[in-house]
Amino acid sequence: MAELAGRFGVHPAQIHTWKRALQDGAVVVFADGGGKKEKQADALVDRLYRKIGQLKVERDFLQERLVP
């Protein structure tokens, strides 16, 4: 740990913290296919933002045409 801490300029306790976090969280990361659910959620959010943008453009267009 001391060698890694010196090499990367961090405190050895930080390396222990990262190691423990990896050990505790690795099951979750690898259990769902390497973040497959997160990728699906990101894709859904992306589609929703695009839809919101489209609807805003349509609303603004119609508002300009209807309000003198």
mmCIF file of the N, C-alpha and C atoms, coordinates in Angstrom:
data_MODEL
# 
_entry.id   MODEL 
# 
loop_
_atom_site.group_PDB 
_atom_site.id 
_atom_site.type_symbol 
_atom_site.label_atom_id 
_atom_site.label_alt_id 
_atom_site.label_comp_id 
_atom_site.label_asym_id 
_atom_site.label_entity_id 
_atom_site.label_seq_id 
_atom_site.pdbx_PDB_ins_code 
_atom_site.Cartn_x 
_atom_site.Cartn_y 
_atom_site.Cartn_z 
_atom_site.occupancy 
_atom_site.B_iso_or_equiv 
_atom_site.pdbx_formal_charge 
_atom_site.auth_seq_id 
_atom_site.auth_comp_id 
_atom_site.auth_asym_id 
_atom_site.auth_atom_id 
_atom_site.pdbx_PDB_model_num 
ATOM 1   N N  . MET A 1 1  ? 0.822   -1.188 0.000   1.00 0.00 ? 1  MET A N  1 
ATOM 2   C CA . MET A 1 1  ? 0.000   0.000  0.000   1.00 0.00 ? 1  MET A CA 1 
ATOM 3   C C  . MET A 1 1  ? 0.867   1.254  0.000   1.00 0.00 ? 1  MET A C  1 
ATOM 4   N N  . ALA A 1 2  ? 1.958   1.201  0.751   1.00 0.00 ? 2  ALA A N  1 
ATOM 5   C CA . ALA A 1 2  ? 2.838   2.363  0.825   1.00 0.00 ? 2  ALA A CA 1 
ATOM 6   C C  . ALA A 1 2  ? 3.438   2.681  -0.540  1.00 0.00 ? 2  ALA A C  1 
ATOM 7   N N  . GLU A 1 3  ? 3.782   1.635  -1.292  1.00 0.00 ? 3  GLU A N  1 
ATOM 8   C CA . GLU A 1 3  ? 4.350   1.844  -2.621  1.00 0.00 ? 3  GLU A CA 1 
ATOM 9   C C  . GLU A 1 3  ? 3.329   2.503  -3.555  1.00 0.00 ? 3  GLU A C  1 
ATOM 10  N N  . LEU A 1 4  ? 2.106   2.018  -3.524  1.00 0.00 ? 4  LEU A N  1 
ATOM 11  C CA . LEU A 1 4  ? 1.054   2.612  -4.346  1.00 0.00 ? 4  LEU A CA 1 
ATOM 12  C C  . LEU A 1 4  ? 0.759   4.050  -3.929  1.00 0.00 ? 4  LEU A C  1 
ATOM 13  N N  . ALA A 1 5  ? 0.723   4.273  -2.621  1.00 0.00 ? 5  ALA A N  1 
ATOM 14  C CA . ALA A 1 5  ? 0.455   5.616  -2.113  1.00 0.00 ? 5  ALA A CA 1 
ATOM 15  C C  . ALA A 1 5  ? 1.534   6.589  -2.571  1.00 0.00 ? 5  ALA A C  1 
ATOM 16  N N  . GLY A 1 6  ? 2.772   6.172  -2.489  1.00 0.00 ? 6  GLY A N  1 
ATOM 17  C CA . GLY A 1 6  ? 3.864   7.024  -2.934  1.00 0.00 ? 6  GLY A CA 1 
ATOM 18  C C  . GLY A 1 6  ? 3.845   7.255  -4.429  1.00 0.00 ? 6  GLY A C  1 
ATOM 19  N N  . ARG A 1 7  ? 3.532   6.219  -5.163  1.00 0.00 ? 7  ARG A N  1 
ATOM 20  C CA . ARG A 1 7  ? 3.528   6.309  -6.628  1.00 0.00 ? 7  ARG A CA 1 
ATOM 21  C C  . ARG A 1 7  ? 2.451   7.268  -7.133  1.00 0.00 ? 7  ARG A C  1 
ATOM 22  N N  . PHE A 1 8  ? 1.273   7.236  -6.512  1.00 0.00 ? 8  PHE A N  1 
ATOM 23  C CA . PHE A 1 8  ? 0.163   8.057  -6.985  1.00 0.00 ? 8  PHE A CA 1 
ATOM 24  C C  . PHE A 1 8  ? -0.085  9.300  -6.135  1.00 0.00 ? 8  PHE A C  1 
ATOM 25  N N  . GLY A 1 9  ? 0.712   9.491  -5.094  1.00 0.00 ? 9  GLY A N  1 
ATOM 26  C CA . GLY A 1 9  ? 0.612   10.707 -4.299  1.00 0.00 ? 9  GLY A CA 1 
ATOM 27  C C  . GLY A 1 9  ? -0.646  10.807 -3.460  1.00 0.00 ? 9  GLY A C  1 
ATOM 28  N N  . VAL A 1 10 ? -1.109  9.689  -2.929  1.00 0.00 ? 10 VAL A N  1 
ATOM 29  C CA . VAL A 1 10 ? -2.275  9.698  -2.053  1.00 0.00 ? 10 VAL A CA 1 
ATOM 30  C C  . VAL A 1 10 ? -1.902  9.039  -0.732  1.00 0.00 ? 10 VAL A C  1 
ATOM 31  N N  . HIS A 1 11 ? -2.714  9.261  0.264   1.00 0.00 ? 11 HIS A N  1 
ATOM 32  C CA . HIS A 1 11 ? -2.478  8.665  1.576   1.00 0.00 ? 11 HIS A CA 1 
ATOM 33  C C  . HIS A 1 11 ? -2.853  7.185  1.540   1.00 0.00 ? 11 HIS A C  1 
ATOM 34  N N  . PRO A 1 12 ? -2.090  6.324  2.214   1.00 0.00 ? 12 PRO A N  1 
ATOM 35  C CA . PRO A 1 12 ? -2.415  4.890  2.221   1.00 0.00 ? 12 PRO A CA 1 
ATOM 36  C C  . PRO A 1 12 ? -3.836  4.594  2.709   1.00 0.00 ? 12 PRO A C  1 
ATOM 37  N N  . ALA A 1 13 ? -4.351  5.397  3.626   1.00 0.00 ? 13 ALA A N  1 
ATOM 38  C CA . ALA A 1 13 ? -5.715  5.186  4.106   1.00 0.00 ? 13 ALA A CA 1 
ATOM 39  C C  . ALA A 1 13 ? -6.724  5.372  2.971   1.00 0.00 ? 13 ALA A C  1 
ATOM 40  N N  . GLN A 1 14 ? -6.425  6.281  2.036   1.00 0.00 ? 14 GLN A N  1 
ATOM 41  C CA . GLN A 1 14 ? -7.318  6.506  0.899   1.00 0.00 ? 14 GLN A CA 1 
ATOM 42  C C  . GLN A 1 14 ? -7.362  5.260  0.014   1.00 0.00 ? 14 GLN A C  1 
ATOM 43  N N  . ILE A 1 15 ? -6.223  4.618  -0.169  1.00 0.00 ? 15 ILE A N  1 
ATOM 44  C CA . ILE A 1 15 ? -6.186  3.398  -0.973  1.00 0.00 ? 15 ILE A CA 1 
ATOM 45  C C  . ILE A 1 15 ? -7.011  2.302  -0.301  1.00 0.00 ? 15 ILE A C  1 
ATOM 46  N N  . HIS A 1 16 ? -6.910  2.193  1.012   1.00 0.00 ? 16 HIS A N  1 
ATOM 47  C CA . HIS A 1 16 ? -7.721  1.218  1.746   1.00 0.00 ? 16 HIS A CA 1 
ATOM 48  C C  . HIS A 1 16 ? -9.211  1.521  1.583   1.00 0.00 ? 16 HIS A C  1 
ATOM 49  N N  . THR A 1 17 ? -9.577  2.808  1.625   1.00 0.00 ? 17 THR A N  1 
ATOM 50  C CA . THR A 1 17 ? -10.972 3.207  1.462   1.00 0.00 ? 17 THR A CA 1 
ATOM 51  C C  . THR A 1 17 ? -11.475 2.827  0.078   1.00 0.00 ? 17 THR A C  1 
ATOM 52  N N  . TRP A 1 18 ? -10.673 3.103  -0.952  1.00 0.00 ? 18 TRP A N  1 
ATOM 53  C CA . TRP A 1 18 ? -11.056 2.760  -2.318  1.00 0.00 ? 18 TRP A CA 1 
ATOM 54  C C  . TRP A 1 18 ? -11.191 1.246  -2.491  1.00 0.00 ? 18 TRP A C  1 
ATOM 55  N N  . LYS A 1 19 ? -10.260 0.522  -1.894  1.00 0.00 ? 19 LYS A N  1 
ATOM 56  C CA . LYS A 1 19 ? -10.291 -0.939 -2.003  1.00 0.00 ? 19 LYS A CA 1 
ATOM 57  C C  . LYS A 1 19 ? -11.559 -1.493 -1.354  1.00 0.00 ? 19 LYS A C  1 
ATOM 58  N N  . ARG A 1 20 ? -11.880 -0.994 -0.173  1.00 0.00 ? 20 ARG A N  1 
ATOM 59  C CA . ARG A 1 20 ? -13.081 -1.457 0.527   1.00 0.00 ? 20 ARG A CA 1 
ATOM 60  C C  . ARG A 1 20 ? -14.338 -1.103 -0.272  1.00 0.00 ? 20 ARG A C  1 
ATOM 61  N N  . ALA A 1 21 ? -14.377 0.088  -0.839  1.00 0.00 ? 21 ALA A N  1 
ATOM 62  C CA . ALA A 1 21 ? -15.530 0.505  -1.640  1.00 0.00 ? 21 ALA A CA 1 
ATOM 63  C C  . ALA A 1 21 ? -15.676 -0.386 -2.871  1.00 0.00 ? 21 ALA A C  1 
ATOM 64  N N  . LEU A 1 22 ? -14.567 -0.731 -3.484  1.00 0.00 ? 22 LEU A N  1 
ATOM 65  C CA . LEU A 1 22 ? -14.614 -1.626 -4.637  1.00 0.00 ? 22 LEU A CA 1 
ATOM 66  C C  . LEU A 1 22 ? -15.108 -3.005 -4.239  1.00 0.00 ? 22 LEU A C  1 
ATOM 67  N N  . GLN A 1 23 ? -14.606 -3.518 -3.150  1.00 0.00 ? 23 GLN A N  1 
ATOM 68  C CA . GLN A 1 23 ? -15.013 -4.853 -2.707  1.00 0.00 ? 23 GLN A CA 1 
ATOM 69  C C  . GLN A 1 23 ? -16.504 -4.876 -2.352  1.00 0.00 ? 23 GLN A C  1 
ATOM 70  N N  . ASP A 1 24 ? -16.980 -3.827 -1.723  1.00 0.00 ? 24 ASP A N  1 
ATOM 71  C CA . ASP A 1 24 ? -18.386 -3.776 -1.325  1.00 0.00 ? 24 ASP A CA 1 
ATOM 72  C C  . ASP A 1 24 ? -19.307 -3.529 -2.522  1.00 0.00 ? 24 ASP A C  1 
ATOM 73  N N  . GLY A 1 25 ? -18.865 -2.737 -3.478  1.00 0.00 ? 25 GLY A N  1 
ATOM 74  C CA . GLY A 1 25 ? -19.725 -2.346 -4.578  1.00 0.00 ? 25 GLY A CA 1 
ATOM 75  C C  . GLY A 1 25 ? -19.548 -3.127 -5.856  1.00 0.00 ? 25 GLY A C  1 
ATOM 76  N N  . ALA A 1 26 ? -18.523 -3.952 -5.955  1.00 0.00 ? 26 ALA A N  1 
ATOM 77  C CA . ALA A 1 26 ? -18.260 -4.683 -7.190  1.00 0.00 ? 26 ALA A CA 1 
ATOM 78  C C  . ALA A 1 26 ? -19.398 -5.633 -7.537  1.00 0.00 ? 26 ALA A C  1 
ATOM 79  N N  . VAL A 1 27 ? -20.023 -6.201 -6.544  1.00 0.00 ? 27 VAL A N  1 
ATOM 80  C CA . VAL A 1 27 ? -21.123 -7.132 -6.792  1.00 0.00 ? 27 VAL A CA 1 
ATOM 81  C C  . VAL A 1 27 ? -22.252 -6.417 -7.523  1.00 0.00 ? 27 VAL A C  1 
ATOM 82  N N  . VAL A 1 28 ? -22.549 -5.216 -7.121  1.00 0.00 ? 28 VAL A N  1 
ATOM 83  C CA . VAL A 1 28 ? -23.635 -4.459 -7.747  1.00 0.00 ? 28 VAL A CA 1 
ATOM 84  C C  . VAL A 1 28 ? -23.265 -4.090 -9.182  1.00 0.00 ? 28 VAL A C  1 
ATOM 85  N N  . VAL A 1 29 ? -22.035 -3.676 -9.390  1.00 0.00 ? 29 VAL A N  1 
ATOM 86  C CA . VAL A 1 29 ? -21.606 -3.250 -10.717 1.00 0.00 ? 29 VAL A CA 1 
ATOM 87  C C  . VAL A 1 29 ? -21.661 -4.409 -11.704 1.00 0.00 ? 29 VAL A C  1 
ATOM 88  N N  . PHE A 1 30 ? -21.176 -5.560 -11.284 1.00 0.00 ? 30 PHE A N  1 
ATOM 89  C CA . PHE A 1 30 ? -21.087 -6.685 -12.199 1.00 0.00 ? 30 PHE A CA 1 
ATOM 90  C C  . PHE A 1 30 ? -22.345 -7.547 -12.209 1.00 0.00 ? 30 PHE A C  1 
ATOM 91  N N  . ALA A 1 31 ? -23.230 -7.376 -11.268 1.00 0.00 ? 31 ALA A N  1 
ATOM 92  C CA . ALA A 1 31 ? -24.435 -8.200 -11.194 1.00 0.00 ? 31 ALA A CA 1 
ATOM 93  C C  . ALA A 1 31 ? -25.436 -7.859 -12.291 1.00 0.00 ? 31 ALA A C  1 
ATOM 94  N N  . ASP A 1 32 ? -25.491 -6.599 -12.709 1.00 0.00 ? 32 ASP A N  1 
ATOM 95  C CA . ASP A 1 32 ? -26.491 -6.212 -13.702 1.00 0.00 ? 32 ASP A CA 1 
ATOM 96  C C  . ASP A 1 32 ? -25.922 -6.130 -15.112 1.00 0.00 ? 32 ASP A C  1 
ATOM 97  N N  . GLY A 1 33 ? -24.899 -6.899 -15.385 1.00 0.00 ? 33 GLY A N  1 
ATOM 98  C CA . GLY A 1 33 ? -24.349 -6.921 -16.737 1.00 0.00 ? 33 GLY A CA 1 
ATOM 99  C C  . GLY A 1 33 ? -23.428 -5.761 -17.027 1.00 0.00 ? 33 GLY A C  1 
ATOM 100 N N  . GLY A 1 34 ? -22.695 -5.311 -16.046 1.00 0.00 ? 34 GLY A N  1 
ATOM 101 C CA . GLY A 1 34 ? -21.733 -4.240 -16.264 1.00 0.00 ? 34 GLY A CA 1 
ATOM 102 C C  . GLY A 1 34 ? -22.367 -2.876 -16.450 1.00 0.00 ? 34 GLY A C  1 
ATOM 103 N N  . GLY A 1 35 ? -23.411 -2.617 -15.733 1.00 0.00 ? 35 GLY A N  1 
ATOM 104 C CA . GLY A 1 35 ? -24.048 -1.302 -15.821 1.00 0.00 ? 35 GLY A CA 1 
ATOM 105 C C  . GLY A 1 35 ? -25.106 -1.218 -16.900 1.00 0.00 ? 35 GLY A C  1 
ATOM 106 N N  . LYS A 1 36 ? -25.649 -2.351 -17.309 1.00 0.00 ? 36 LYS A N  1 
ATOM 107 C CA . LYS A 1 36 ? -26.654 -2.378 -18.371 1.00 0.00 ? 36 LYS A CA 1 
ATOM 108 C C  . LYS A 1 36 ? -27.875 -1.540 -18.004 1.00 0.00 ? 36 LYS A C  1 
ATOM 109 N N  . LYS A 1 37 ? -28.324 -1.661 -16.764 1.00 0.00 ? 37 LYS A N  1 
ATOM 110 C CA . LYS A 1 37 ? -29.491 -0.891 -16.330 1.00 0.00 ? 37 LYS A CA 1 
ATOM 111 C C  . LYS A 1 37 ? -29.202 0.601  -16.375 1.00 0.00 ? 37 LYS A C  1 
ATOM 112 N N  . GLU A 1 38 ? -27.996 0.967  -15.980 1.00 0.00 ? 38 GLU A N  1 
ATOM 113 C CA . GLU A 1 38 ? -27.623 2.388  -15.997 1.00 0.00 ? 38 GLU A CA 1 
ATOM 114 C C  . GLU A 1 38 ? -27.585 2.909  -17.430 1.00 0.00 ? 38 GLU A C  1 
ATOM 115 N N  . LYS A 1 39 ? -27.071 2.107  -18.349 1.00 0.00 ? 39 LYS A N  1 
ATOM 116 C CA . LYS A 1 39 ? -27.040 2.519  -19.752 1.00 0.00 ? 39 LYS A CA 1 
ATOM 117 C C  . LYS A 1 39 ? -28.448 2.670  -20.296 1.00 0.00 ? 39 LYS A C  1 
ATOM 118 N N  . GLN A 1 40 ? -29.345 1.759  -19.922 1.00 0.00 ? 40 GLN A N  1 
ATOM 119 C CA . GLN A 1 40 ? -30.730 1.858  -20.362 1.00 0.00 ? 40 GLN A CA 1 
ATOM 120 C C  . GLN A 1 40 ? -31.392 3.107  -19.799 1.00 0.00 ? 40 GLN A C  1 
ATOM 121 N N  . ALA A 1 41 ? -31.111 3.401  -18.541 1.00 0.00 ? 41 ALA A N  1 
ATOM 122 C CA . ALA A 1 41 ? -31.680 4.594  -17.921 1.00 0.00 ? 41 ALA A CA 1 
ATOM 123 C C  . ALA A 1 41 ? -31.151 5.853  -18.602 1.00 0.00 ? 41 ALA A C  1 
ATOM 124 N N  . ASP A 1 42 ? -29.860 5.870  -18.926 1.00 0.00 ? 42 ASP A N  1 
ATOM 125 C CA . ASP A 1 42 ? -29.283 7.020  -19.615 1.00 0.00 ? 42 ASP A CA 1 
ATOM 126 C C  . ASP A 1 42 ? -29.903 7.198  -20.996 1.00 0.00 ? 42 ASP A C  1 
ATOM 127 N N  . ALA A 1 43 ? -30.143 6.086  -21.685 1.00 0.00 ? 43 ALA A N  1 
ATOM 128 C CA . ALA A 1 43 ? -30.764 6.158  -23.008 1.00 0.00 ? 43 ALA A CA 1 
ATOM 129 C C  . ALA A 1 43 ? -32.185 6.704  -22.899 1.00 0.00 ? 43 ALA A C  1 
ATOM 130 N N  . LEU A 1 44 ? -32.913 6.273  -21.881 1.00 0.00 ? 44 LEU A N  1 
ATOM 131 C CA . LEU A 1 44 ? -34.282 6.770  -21.678 1.00 0.00 ? 44 LEU A CA 1 
ATOM 132 C C  . LEU A 1 44 ? -34.272 8.265  -21.391 1.00 0.00 ? 44 LEU A C  1 
ATOM 133 N N  . VAL A 1 45 ? -33.379 8.708  -20.534 1.00 0.00 ? 45 VAL A N  1 
ATOM 134 C CA . VAL A 1 45 ? -33.276 10.129 -20.206 1.00 0.00 ? 45 VAL A CA 1 
ATOM 135 C C  . VAL A 1 45 ? -32.940 10.928 -21.456 1.00 0.00 ? 45 VAL A C  1 
ATOM 136 N N  . ASP A 1 46 ? -32.036 10.404 -22.274 1.00 0.00 ? 46 ASP A N  1 
ATOM 137 C CA . ASP A 1 46 ? -31.660 11.081 -23.510 1.00 0.00 ? 46 ASP A CA 1 
ATOM 138 C C  . ASP A 1 46 ? -32.867 11.224 -24.440 1.00 0.00 ? 46 ASP A C  1 
ATOM 139 N N  . ARG A 1 47 ? -33.634 10.135 -24.599 1.00 0.00 ? 47 ARG A N  1 
ATOM 140 C CA . ARG A 1 47 ? -34.834 10.192 -25.456 1.00 0.00 ? 47 ARG A CA 1 
ATOM 141 C C  . ARG A 1 47 ? -35.847 11.189 -24.911 1.00 0.00 ? 47 ARG A C  1 
ATOM 142 N N  . LEU A 1 48 ? -36.018 11.210 -23.600 1.00 0.00 ? 48 LEU A N  1 
ATOM 143 C CA . LEU A 1 48 ? -36.981 12.139 -23.002 1.00 0.00 ? 48 LEU A CA 1 
ATOM 144 C C  . LEU A 1 48 ? -36.558 13.589 -23.184 1.00 0.00 ? 48 LEU A C  1 
ATOM 145 N N  . TYR A 1 49 ? -35.270 13.880 -23.032 1.00 0.00 ? 49 TYR A N  1 
ATOM 146 C CA . TYR A 1 49 ? -34.797 15.245 -23.251 1.00 0.00 ? 49 TYR A CA 1 
ATOM 147 C C  . TYR A 1 49 ? -34.984 15.668 -24.702 1.00 0.00 ? 49 TYR A C  1 
ATOM 148 N N  . ARG A 1 50 ? -34.744 14.732 -25.645 1.00 0.00 ? 50 ARG A N  1 
ATOM 149 C CA . ARG A 1 50 ? -34.966 15.061 -27.047 1.00 0.00 ? 50 ARG A CA 1 
ATOM 150 C C  . ARG A 1 50 ? -36.445 15.345 -27.311 1.00 0.00 ? 50 ARG A C  1 
ATOM 151 N N  . LYS A 1 51 ? -37.318 14.563 -26.707 1.00 0.00 ? 51 LYS A N  1 
ATOM 152 C CA . LYS A 1 51 ? -38.764 14.768 -26.871 1.00 0.00 ? 51 LYS A CA 1 
ATOM 153 C C  . LYS A 1 51 ? -39.178 16.114 -26.279 1.00 0.00 ? 51 LYS A C  1 
ATOM 154 N N  . ILE A 1 52 ? -38.637 16.447 -25.118 1.00 0.00 ? 52 ILE A N  1 
ATOM 155 C CA . ILE A 1 52 ? -38.932 17.746 -24.504 1.00 0.00 ? 52 ILE A CA 1 
ATOM 156 C C  . ILE A 1 52 ? -38.496 18.871 -25.433 1.00 0.00 ? 52 ILE A C  1 
ATOM 157 N N  . GLY A 1 53 ? -37.321 18.746 -26.009 1.00 0.00 ? 53 GLY A N  1 
ATOM 158 C CA . GLY A 1 53 ? -36.831 19.764 -26.938 1.00 0.00 ? 53 GLY A CA 1 
ATOM 159 C C  . GLY A 1 53 ? -37.741 19.910 -28.145 1.00 0.00 ? 53 GLY A C  1 
ATOM 160 N N  . GLN A 1 54 ? -38.174 18.772 -28.694 1.00 0.00 ? 54 GLN A N  1 
ATOM 161 C CA . GLN A 1 54 ? -39.078 18.797 -29.841 1.00 0.00 ? 54 GLN A CA 1 
ATOM 162 C C  . GLN A 1 54 ? -40.391 19.480 -29.478 1.00 0.00 ? 54 GLN A C  1 
ATOM 163 N N  . LEU A 1 55 ? -40.942 19.148 -28.337 1.00 0.00 ? 55 LEU A N  1 
ATOM 164 C CA . LEU A 1 55 ? -42.204 19.745 -27.919 1.00 0.00 ? 55 LEU A CA 1 
ATOM 165 C C  . LEU A 1 55 ? -42.067 21.247 -27.669 1.00 0.00 ? 55 LEU A C  1 
ATOM 166 N N  . LYS A 1 56 ? -40.931 21.668 -27.128 1.00 0.00 ? 56 LYS A N  1 
ATOM 167 C CA . LYS A 1 56 ? -40.714 23.103 -26.909 1.00 0.00 ? 56 LYS A CA 1 
ATOM 168 C C  . LYS A 1 56 ? -40.672 23.856 -28.233 1.00 0.00 ? 56 LYS A C  1 
ATOM 169 N N  . VAL A 1 57 ? -39.990 23.271 -29.220 1.00 0.00 ? 57 VAL A N  1 
ATOM 170 C CA . VAL A 1 57 ? -39.912 23.908 -30.536 1.00 0.00 ? 57 VAL A CA 1 
ATOM 171 C C  . VAL A 1 57 ? -41.306 24.016 -31.142 1.00 0.00 ? 57 VAL A C  1 
ATOM 172 N N  . GLU A 1 58 ? -42.081 22.933 -31.067 1.00 0.00 ? 58 GLU A N  1 
ATOM 173 C CA . GLU A 1 58 ? -43.440 22.960 -31.615 1.00 0.00 ? 58 GLU A CA 1 
ATOM 174 C C  . GLU A 1 58 ? -44.300 23.988 -30.892 1.00 0.00 ? 58 GLU A C  1 
ATOM 175 N N  . ARG A 1 59 ? -44.207 24.045 -29.576 1.00 0.00 ? 59 ARG A N  1 
ATOM 176 C CA . ARG A 1 59 ? -44.993 25.001 -28.808 1.00 0.00 ? 59 ARG A CA 1 
ATOM 177 C C  . ARG A 1 59 ? -44.619 26.431 -29.169 1.00 0.00 ? 59 ARG A C  1 
ATOM 178 N N  . ASP A 1 60 ? -43.311 26.700 -29.247 1.00 0.00 ? 60 ASP A N  1 
ATOM 179 C CA . ASP A 1 60 ? -42.869 28.050 -29.588 1.00 0.00 ? 60 ASP A CA 1 
ATOM 180 C C  . ASP A 1 60 ? -43.330 28.440 -30.985 1.00 0.00 ? 60 ASP A C  1 
ATOM 181 N N  . PHE A 1 61 ? -43.258 27.500 -31.920 1.00 0.00 ? 61 PHE A N  1 
ATOM 182 C CA . PHE A 1 61 ? -43.705 27.769 -33.284 1.00 0.00 ? 61 PHE A CA 1 
ATOM 183 C C  . PHE A 1 61 ? -45.186 28.120 -33.307 1.00 0.00 ? 61 PHE A C  1 
ATOM 184 N N  . LEU A 1 62 ? -45.982 27.306 -32.640 1.00 0.00 ? 62 LEU A N  1 
ATOM 185 C CA . LEU A 1 62 ? -47.421 27.560 -32.611 1.00 0.00 ? 62 LEU A CA 1 
ATOM 186 C C  . LEU A 1 62 ? -47.763 28.845 -31.873 1.00 0.00 ? 62 LEU A C  1 
ATOM 187 N N  . GLN A 1 63 ? -47.041 29.119 -30.811 1.00 0.00 ? 63 GLN A N  1 
ATOM 188 C CA . GLN A 1 63 ? -47.284 30.346 -30.042 1.00 0.00 ? 63 GLN A CA 1 
ATOM 189 C C  . GLN A 1 63 ? -46.994 31.574 -30.898 1.00 0.00 ? 63 GLN A C  1 
ATOM 190 N N  . GLU A 1 64 ? -45.953 31.537 -31.697 1.00 0.00 ? 64 GLU A N  1 
ATOM 191 C CA . GLU A 1 64 ? -45.630 32.664 -32.568 1.00 0.00 ? 64 GLU A CA 1 
ATOM 192 C C  . GLU A 1 64 ? -46.710 32.869 -33.628 1.00 0.00 ? 64 GLU A C  1 
ATOM 193 N N  . ARG A 1 65 ? -47.294 31.789 -34.098 1.00 0.00 ? 65 ARG A N  1 
ATOM 194 C CA . ARG A 1 65 ? -48.308 31.874 -35.140 1.00 0.00 ? 65 ARG A CA 1 
ATOM 195 C C  . ARG A 1 65 ? -49.664 32.307 -34.612 1.00 0.00 ? 65 ARG A C  1 
ATOM 196 N N  . LEU A 1 66 ? -49.975 31.973 -33.369 1.00 0.00 ? 66 LEU A N  1 
ATOM 197 C CA . LEU A 1 66 ? -51.289 32.266 -32.814 1.00 0.00 ? 66 LEU A CA 1 
ATOM 198 C C  . LEU A 1 66 ? -51.359 33.614 -32.101 1.00 0.00 ? 66 LEU A C  1 
ATOM 199 N N  . VAL A 1 67 ? -50.265 34.035 -31.501 1.00 0.00 ? 67 VAL A N  1 
ATOM 200 C CA . VAL A 1 67 ? -50.262 35.293 -30.753 1.00 0.00 ? 67 VAL A CA 1 
ATOM 201 C C  . VAL A 1 67 ? -49.652 36.375 -31.624 1.00 0.00 ? 67 VAL A C  1 
ATOM 202 N N  . PRO A 1 68 ? -50.435 37.439 -31.922 1.00 0.00 ? 68 PRO A N  1 
ATOM 203 C CA . PRO A 1 68 ? -49.901 38.520 -32.786 1.00 0.00 ? 68 PRO A CA 1 
ATOM 204 C C  . PRO A 1 68 ? -48.852 39.365 -32.108 1.00 0.00 ? 68 PRO A C  1 
# 
